[in-house]
Amino acid sequence: MAAQYSIDGTTAKGIAASVERGVADGALSPGDALPPVRRLADDLGVSPGTVATAYKELRQRGLIVTRGRGGTVVADVPSVASRRPPRVPEGLVDLAGGHPDPRFLPVLRPPATVTPGYGSHRAAPRTAALEEVTRQWFERDGVPARHVTFAHGALDCIARLLSTELRLGDAVAVEDPGFHHLLDLVPALGMRLVPVAVDGEGLEPESLRAALRGGVRAVVCSPRGQCPTGAYFTRSRRDELVAVLRDFPEVLVVEDDHNAEIGGATAYTLAAAGLDRWAQVRTASKHLGIDLRWAGVACDAATLARHDGRMLMTSGWVSHLLQKTVVGLFLDSAVRALVADGEAAYTERRTALIDALGAYRIRAVGASGLNVWVPVRDESAVVNGLRTRGWWVAAGARFRIAAPPAVRITASTLAPEEAPRLAADFAEVLGDAQATYGG
């Protein structure tokens, strides 16, 4: 444990609060060891059971983890400490963010006038125009759209769905490797992550079956543009997964189709398969702009009621001003053409990078979406080596639970003619690492 911080408290809640203060203030950092239960109990003059109860609460809330013989330590991403992306060093080409190319994002044009309204929008939280556009958006890909609603972005929606459906300590099956913000969110909600292996077609059916047999209460996955690997469901893989899920009808299946407009892959979704409990979330952030904190949701009737009931008690509704802005963009033919150009460019850029790496026999995947995932032996060596050559890429550790190491390269802004230089530098870095660490 960090020497400068002493845990105090005489009750389980008091001890837990003391640890939480230390984490929030930065006195306890990710990976810092906490005292063994009996030692802390002796130091504080309380029973071991009191300390054990405090540690249990902290584990459930995602602040600490227990690593067997490694003891109990502060979580890598504790739920009371915000992990922000590192600042990109000046002069480096940023290929780490996972963001779209701004050149393919439209200028946002809010309505010219906004008529003052009386009271709140709780009685009618969704504008009729955007609700109709949202239904058409889902139905285009065969997703049932009888029940649709809105949220403040994909993660906002997923957090609400999980918190209304599950309880502290419940297990959630997630992709491994997977979306790093989701891997942070689930423990922050006090729930347990259960990794499901991913290949080029998304979730592996037998890995999913094992997770379901282990008692997970919800599954969160992406049908295409999977972050970070770019995997997407083929028709046959979707059917295999549906066959597995039908044996567990009580499990909530949440699809995050955040790359619906720019993924570069056909949609074969679980949401279109007639499951009992399901939701599909689509956001505007990737194809219309990050300031559009809006997501559309299609789901079963029970999920709709739970989501909207919780939302009405909290934020109430998504701003009608924002809704009018979103619907205007969806209906603008020039915007649709710009988004289509972006999807084509992202496909070309991913392919160019994968081919350039392949010329050096470096295996990389990225069949859809914005990113390319490159398995490596030593993430730090590759990230630091590329940094010295002018490239800023993301270490794979923040996207992984049990999956092997890799780095993520966002190809959305990498021109095809730049790919050979990056690939040559990558090969040189791998050669340096092999010389350092041996074959």
C-alpha positions as CSV (number, residue, x, y, z in Angstrom):
1,M,0.0,0.0,0.0
2,A,1.1,3.6,-0.6
3,A,3.1,4.6,2.5
4,Q,1.7,8.1,2.7
5,Y,-1.9,7.0,3.1
6,S,-3.4,5.4,6.2
7,I,-6.8,3.8,6.0
8,D,-9.1,4.7,9.0
9,G,-12.6,3.9,10.2
10,T,-14.3,1.7,12.8
11,T,-17.1,0.4,10.7
12,A,-17.3,-1.4,7.3
13,K,-18.8,1.7,5.7
14,G,-16.2,4.0,7.4
15,I,-13.3,1.8,6.2
16,A,-14.7,1.6,2.7
17,A,-15.2,5.4,2.6
18,S,-11.6,5.9,3.8
19,V,-10.3,3.8,0.9
20,E,-12.6,5.6,-1.5
21,R,-11.3,9.0,-0.4
22,G,-7.7,7.8,-0.9
23,V,-8.5,6.7,-4.4
24,A,-10.4,9.8,-5.4
25,D,-7.7,12.1,-4.0
26,G,-5.0,10.2,-5.8
27,A,-3.3,9.1,-2.5
28,L,-4.0,5.5,-3.6
29,S,-3.1,4.8,-7.2
30,P,-4.2,1.9,-9.5
31,G,-2.2,-1.2,-8.5
32,D,-1.4,0.0,-5.0
33,A,-1.8,-2.9,-2.5
34,L,-4.2,-2.7,0.4
35,P,-3.3,-4.3,3.7
36,P,-4.4,-8.0,4.3
37,V,-7.7,-8.2,6.1
38,R,-6.3,-9.4,9.5
39,R,-3.5,-6.8,9.5
40,L,-5.8,-3.9,8.8
41,A,-8.3,-5.2,11.4
42,D,-5.5,-5.3,14.0
43,D,-4.4,-1.8,13.1
44,L,-7.9,-0.4,13.3
45,G,-9.0,-2.4,16.4
46,V,-11.9,-4.0,14.6
47,S,-12.9,-7.5,13.7
48,P,-11.6,-9.2,10.5
49,G,-15.2,-9.5,9.4
50,T,-15.7,-5.7,9.4
51,V,-12.7,-5.3,7.1
52,A,-13.8,-8.1,4.9
53,T,-17.2,-6.5,4.6
54,A,-15.6,-3.2,3.6
55,Y,-13.4,-4.9,1.0
56,K,-16.4,-6.7,-0.4
57,E,-18.3,-3.5,-0.9
58,L,-15.3,-1.9,-2.6
59,R,-14.9,-4.9,-4.9
60,Q,-18.6,-4.7,-5.9
61,R,-18.3,-1.1,-6.7
62,G,-15.2,-1.5,-8.9
63,L,-12.7,0.3,-6.7
64,I,-10.5,-2.7,-5.8
65,V,-9.7,-6.2,-7.1
66,T,-8.4,-9.3,-5.4
67,R,-5.6,-11.1,-7.3
68,G,-5.2,-14.3,-5.3
69,R,-1.6,-14.5,-4.0
70,G,-1.1,-11.0,-5.3
71,G,-3.4,-9.7,-2.6
72,T,-6.0,-6.9,-2.8
73,V,-5.1,-3.8,-4.9
74,V,-6.7,-0.7,-6.2
75,A,-8.4,-1.4,-9.5
76,D,-6.7,-0.4,-12.8
77,V,-9.6,1.9,-13.5
78,P,-11.3,2.6,-10.1
79,S,-14.9,3.8,-10.5
80,V,-14.2,7.0,-8.6
81,A,-11.2,8.1,-10.6
82,S,-11.7,9.3,-14.2
83,R,-9.3,7.9,-16.7
84,R,-8.7,10.3,-19.5
85,P,-6.7,9.6,-22.7
86,P,-3.1,10.7,-22.4
87,R,-2.1,13.9,-24.2
88,V,-0.7,13.3,-27.6
89,P,2.9,14.5,-27.6
90,E,3.6,17.4,-30.0
91,G,4.8,16.5,-33.4
92,L,3.4,13.0,-33.4
93,V,0.7,11.6,-35.8
94,D,-2.2,10.7,-33.6
95,L,-3.5,7.2,-34.5
96,A,-4.7,6.3,-31.1
97,G,-8.0,8.0,-30.5
98,G,-10.6,5.9,-32.4
99,H,-12.2,9.0,-33.8
100,P,-13.6,9.6,-37.3
101,D,-11.9,12.0,-39.8
102,P,-13.4,15.5,-39.2
103,R,-13.4,16.0,-43.0
104,F,-16.3,13.5,-43.2
105,L,-18.4,15.1,-40.4
106,P,-21.1,17.6,-41.3
107,V,-21.3,21.1,-40.0
108,L,-23.9,21.0,-37.2
109,R,-26.8,23.3,-37.8
110,P,-29.2,23.7,-34.9
111,P,-32.7,25.0,-35.7
112,A,-32.7,28.8,-36.4
113,T,-35.4,29.4,-33.9
114,V,-36.6,27.6,-30.8
115,T,-40.1,28.4,-29.6
116,P,-40.4,28.7,-25.8
117,G,-42.4,25.9,-24.2
118,Y,-44.3,25.7,-21.0
119,G,-43.3,23.1,-18.4
120,S,-41.3,20.0,-19.2
121,H,-41.1,17.4,-22.0
122,R,-41.6,14.5,-19.7
123,A,-45.1,13.8,-21.1
124,A,-43.7,13.7,-24.7
125,P,-39.9,13.1,-24.5
126,R,-39.4,12.2,-28.1
127,T,-40.2,14.4,-31.1
128,A,-42.4,12.7,-33.7
129,A,-40.1,13.5,-36.5
130,L,-37.0,11.9,-35.0
131,E,-38.9,9.0,-33.7
132,E,-40.1,8.2,-37.2
133,V,-36.5,8.6,-38.7
134,T,-35.2,6.4,-35.9
135,R,-37.7,3.6,-36.7
136,Q,-36.7,3.8,-40.4
137,W,-33.0,3.7,-39.4
138,F,-33.4,0.4,-37.5
139,E,-35.9,-1.2,-39.9
140,R,-33.5,-0.6,-42.8
141,D,-31.3,-3.4,-41.3
142,G,-34.2,-5.7,-40.3
143,V,-34.2,-4.6,-36.6
144,P,-37.8,-4.5,-35.2
145,A,-38.7,-0.9,-34.4
146,R,-42.0,-1.1,-32.7
147,H,-40.4,0.1,-29.5
148,V,-37.8,2.8,-29.8
149,T,-36.5,5.4,-27.5
150,F,-33.6,7.9,-27.1
151,A,-30.6,8.3,-24.8
152,H,-27.6,10.6,-24.3
153,G,-25.2,8.4,-26.2
154,A,-24.5,4.7,-26.3
155,L,-22.7,4.4,-23.0
156,D,-25.5,6.4,-21.2
157,C,-28.0,4.0,-22.6
158,I,-26.0,0.8,-21.8
159,A,-25.4,2.0,-18.2
160,R,-29.1,2.6,-17.7
161,L,-30.1,-0.8,-19.3
162,L,-27.6,-2.7,-17.0
163,S,-28.5,-0.8,-13.9
164,T,-32.2,-1.4,-14.3
165,E,-31.8,-5.0,-15.2
166,L,-29.0,-6.2,-12.9
167,R,-27.8,-5.8,-9.4
168,L,-24.5,-5.4,-7.6
169,G,-22.3,-8.4,-8.2
170,D,-24.2,-9.6,-11.2
171,A,-22.1,-10.8,-14.2
172,V,-22.0,-9.2,-17.6
173,A,-20.5,-10.9,-20.7
174,V,-18.3,-8.6,-22.7
175,E,-16.1,-8.9,-25.8
176,D,-12.4,-9.6,-25.1
177,P,-10.8,-7.6,-26.5
178,G,-13.5,-5.0,-26.3
179,F,-14.5,-1.4,-26.0
180,H,-12.4,0.1,-23.2
181,H,-15.1,2.5,-21.9
182,L,-17.5,-0.5,-21.5
183,L,-14.7,-2.4,-19.6
184,D,-14.5,0.6,-17.3
185,L,-18.2,1.1,-17.0
186,V,-19.3,-2.4,-15.9
187,P,-17.1,-2.5,-12.7
188,A,-18.1,1.1,-11.9
189,L,-21.7,-0.1,-11.8
190,G,-20.6,-2.8,-9.3
191,M,-21.0,-5.7,-11.7
192,R,-18.5,-8.3,-12.8
193,L,-16.9,-8.6,-16.2
194,V,-16.9,-12.0,-17.9
195,P,-14.8,-12.1,-21.0
196,V,-16.0,-13.7,-24.2
197,A,-13.4,-14.4,-26.9
198,V,-13.6,-12.6,-30.2
199,D,-12.4,-13.6,-33.7
200,G,-12.9,-12.1,-37.1
201,E,-16.6,-12.8,-37.0
202,G,-17.2,-11.4,-33.5
203,L,-18.2,-13.3,-30.4
204,E,-17.0,-17.0,-30.4
205,P,-20.1,-19.1,-29.8
206,E,-18.5,-21.6,-27.4
207,S,-16.9,-18.9,-25.4
208,L,-20.3,-17.2,-25.1
209,R,-22.0,-20.5,-24.1
210,A,-19.4,-20.9,-21.3
211,A,-20.1,-17.4,-20.0
212,L,-23.9,-18.0,-20.1
213,R,-23.6,-21.3,-18.3
214,G,-21.5,-19.4,-15.7
215,G,-24.6,-17.3,-14.9
216,V,-24.1,-14.0,-16.7
217,R,-27.2,-11.8,-16.6
218,A,-26.5,-9.7,-19.7
219,V,-24.4,-9.8,-22.9
220,V,-23.0,-6.6,-24.5
221,C,-21.5,-6.9,-28.0
222,S,-21.1,-5.2,-31.4
223,P,-22.5,-6.6,-34.6
224,R,-20.0,-4.7,-36.8
225,G,-17.1,-2.3,-36.5
226,Q,-16.2,-4.0,-33.2
227,C,-13.8,-2.0,-31.1
228,P,-10.9,-2.6,-31.2
229,T,-10.6,-5.5,-33.7
230,G,-13.1,-4.4,-36.5
231,A,-14.8,-7.8,-36.4
232,Y,-18.4,-8.1,-37.7
233,F,-21.1,-10.8,-37.6
234,T,-21.5,-12.9,-40.7
235,R,-24.9,-14.4,-41.3
236,S,-23.7,-17.8,-40.2
237,R,-22.0,-16.5,-37.0
238,R,-25.1,-14.5,-36.1
239,D,-27.2,-17.7,-36.5
240,E,-24.8,-19.7,-34.3
241,L,-24.9,-17.1,-31.6
242,V,-28.7,-16.9,-31.7
243,A,-28.8,-20.7,-31.3
244,V,-26.7,-20.4,-28.1
245,L,-28.7,-17.4,-26.7
246,R,-32.1,-19.2,-27.2
247,D,-31.1,-21.5,-24.4
248,F,-30.9,-18.5,-22.0
249,P,-34.0,-16.5,-22.8
250,E,-33.8,-14.5,-19.5
251,V,-30.5,-12.9,-20.4
252,L,-30.6,-9.3,-21.8
253,V,-28.6,-9.0,-25.0
254,V,-27.4,-5.5,-25.8
255,E,-25.9,-4.7,-29.2
256,D,-23.9,-1.6,-29.6
257,D,-24.0,-0.8,-33.3
258,H,-22.1,2.5,-33.0
259,N,-20.6,2.2,-36.5
260,A,-23.9,1.6,-38.2
261,E,-23.3,4.2,-40.9
262,I,-19.6,3.9,-41.4
263,G,-18.7,0.3,-40.5
264,G,-18.2,-0.9,-44.0
265,A,-20.1,-4.2,-43.3
266,T,-23.5,-5.6,-43.8
267,A,-25.7,-5.8,-40.6
268,Y,-26.4,-9.3,-39.4
269,T,-27.8,-8.5,-36.0
270,L,-28.9,-10.4,-33.0
271,A,-31.6,-7.8,-32.6
272,A,-33.3,-9.0,-35.8
273,A,-33.5,-12.6,-34.5
274,G,-36.6,-12.5,-32.3
275,L,-34.9,-12.9,-28.9
276,D,-36.9,-12.4,-25.8
277,R,-34.8,-9.7,-24.1
278,W,-32.8,-7.5,-26.4
279,A,-31.8,-3.9,-27.2
280,Q,-29.8,-2.4,-30.0
281,V,-28.1,1.0,-29.5
282,R,-27.0,3.3,-32.3
283,T,-25.3,6.6,-31.8
284,A,-24.8,9.6,-34.1
285,S,-21.3,10.4,-32.7
286,K,-19.2,8.5,-35.2
287,H,-20.9,9.7,-38.4
288,L,-22.4,13.1,-37.5
289,G,-20.2,14.4,-34.8
290,I,-19.1,14.0,-31.1
291,D,-21.2,16.9,-29.9
292,L,-24.4,15.1,-30.8
293,R,-24.8,13.3,-27.5
294,W,-27.8,11.3,-28.8
295,A,-28.4,7.6,-29.4
296,G,-31.4,5.7,-30.7
297,V,-32.5,2.5,-29.1
298,A,-34.7,-0.3,-30.4
299,C,-35.7,-3.0,-27.8
300,D,-38.4,-5.3,-26.4
301,A,-41.3,-3.8,-24.5
302,A,-40.0,-4.7,-21.0
303,T,-36.6,-3.2,-21.7
304,L,-38.2,0.0,-23.1
305,A,-40.4,0.4,-20.0
306,R,-37.4,-0.1,-17.6
307,H,-35.1,2.3,-19.6
308,D,-37.7,5.1,-20.0
309,G,-38.9,4.7,-16.4
310,R,-35.4,5.3,-15.0
311,M,-34.7,8.1,-17.5
312,L,-37.9,9.9,-16.6
313,M,-36.7,9.9,-12.9
314,T,-33.3,11.3,-13.8
315,S,-32.5,13.5,-16.9
316,G,-36.1,13.1,-18.1
317,W,-35.5,13.5,-21.9
318,V,-33.0,14.2,-24.5
319,S,-33.1,17.9,-25.5
320,H,-35.6,18.6,-28.1
321,L,-33.2,21.2,-29.6
322,L,-30.7,18.4,-30.0
323,Q,-33.4,16.1,-31.5
324,K,-34.3,18.7,-34.1
325,T,-30.7,19.1,-35.0
326,V,-30.2,15.3,-35.4
327,V,-33.3,14.8,-37.6
328,G,-32.3,17.7,-39.8
329,L,-28.9,16.0,-40.4
330,F,-30.5,12.6,-41.1
331,L,-32.8,14.1,-43.7
332,D,-30.1,16.1,-45.5
333,S,-29.1,14.4,-48.7
334,A,-25.7,16.3,-48.8
335,V,-24.9,14.9,-45.3
336,R,-25.9,11.4,-46.3
337,A,-23.5,11.7,-49.3
338,L,-20.7,13.0,-47.0
339,V,-21.2,10.1,-44.6
340,A,-21.1,7.6,-47.5
341,D,-17.8,9.1,-48.7
342,G,-16.4,8.7,-45.2
343,E,-17.4,5.0,-45.1
344,A,-15.7,4.4,-48.4
345,A,-12.6,6.2,-47.3
346,Y,-12.4,4.3,-44.0
347,T,-12.6,1.0,-45.8
348,E,-9.8,2.1,-48.2
349,R,-7.6,3.3,-45.3
350,R,-8.0,0.2,-43.2
351,T,-7.3,-2.1,-46.2
352,A,-4.2,-0.1,-47.2
353,L,-2.7,-0.4,-43.7
354,I,-3.5,-4.1,-43.4
355,D,-2.0,-4.8,-46.8
356,A,1.1,-2.7,-46.0
357,L,1.7,-4.5,-42.8
358,G,1.1,-7.8,-44.5
359,A,3.9,-7.0,-46.9
360,Y,6.2,-7.4,-43.9
361,R,4.4,-10.5,-42.7
362,I,2.8,-8.6,-39.8
363,R,-0.7,-9.9,-39.2
364,A,-3.3,-7.3,-38.6
365,V,-7.2,-7.4,-38.5
366,G,-9.7,-4.6,-39.2
367,A,-12.5,-5.8,-41.5
368,S,-14.9,-3.0,-40.5
369,G,-15.0,0.2,-38.5
370,L,-12.2,2.7,-37.9
371,N,-9.4,0.7,-36.3
372,V,-6.8,-2.0,-37.1
373,W,-5.7,-4.4,-34.4
374,V,-2.2,-5.8,-34.5
375,P,-1.1,-8.6,-32.2
376,V,2.4,-8.1,-30.8
377,R,4.4,-9.7,-28.0
378,D,5.4,-6.5,-26.1
379,E,2.9,-3.6,-26.3
380,S,5.1,-1.1,-24.6
381,A,8.1,-1.8,-26.8
382,V,5.9,-1.3,-29.9
383,V,4.2,1.8,-28.6
384,N,7.4,3.5,-27.5
385,G,9.3,2.4,-30.6
386,L,6.6,3.9,-32.9
387,R,6.6,7.0,-30.8
388,T,10.3,7.6,-31.5
389,R,9.4,7.3,-35.2
390,G,6.7,9.9,-35.1
391,W,3.6,7.7,-34.6
392,W,1.2,7.7,-31.6
393,V,-0.8,4.4,-31.3
394,A,-2.7,2.8,-28.4
395,A,-1.5,0.0,-26.3
396,G,-3.9,-2.9,-26.3
397,A,-3.9,-3.4,-22.5
398,R,-6.9,-1.0,-21.9
399,F,-9.0,-3.1,-24.3
400,R,-8.1,-6.5,-23.0
401,I,-9.1,-8.8,-20.1
402,A,-7.6,-12.2,-20.9
403,A,-6.9,-11.7,-24.6
404,P,-3.2,-11.7,-25.8
405,P,-1.3,-8.4,-26.3
406,A,-1.8,-6.1,-29.3
407,V,-1.8,-2.5,-30.3
408,R,-4.7,-0.6,-31.8
409,I,-4.1,1.8,-34.7
410,T,-6.9,4.1,-35.7
411,A,-6.7,4.2,-39.5
412,S,-9.5,6.7,-40.1
413,T,-7.2,9.7,-40.7
414,L,-4.2,7.7,-42.2
415,A,-4.0,8.4,-45.9
416,P,-3.3,5.2,-48.0
417,E,0.0,6.6,-49.2
418,E,1.1,6.9,-45.6
419,A,0.5,3.3,-44.8
420,P,3.7,1.9,-46.3
421,R,5.9,4.2,-44.2
422,L,4.0,3.3,-41.0
423,A,4.3,-0.4,-41.9
424,A,8.1,-0.1,-42.5
425,D,8.5,1.7,-39.1
426,F,6.4,-1.0,-37.5
427,A,8.6,-3.8,-38.9
428,E,11.7,-2.0,-37.8
429,V,10.3,-1.7,-34.3
430,L,9.5,-5.4,-34.2
431,G,13.0,-6.1,-35.4
432,D,14.5,-3.9,-32.6
433,A,12.3,-5.7,-30.0
434,Q,13.3,-9.1,-31.2
435,A,17.0,-8.2,-31.0
436,T,16.4,-6.9,-27.5
437,Y,14.3,-9.7,-26.1
438,G,15.4,-12.6,-28.2
439,G,13.4,-14.8,-30.7
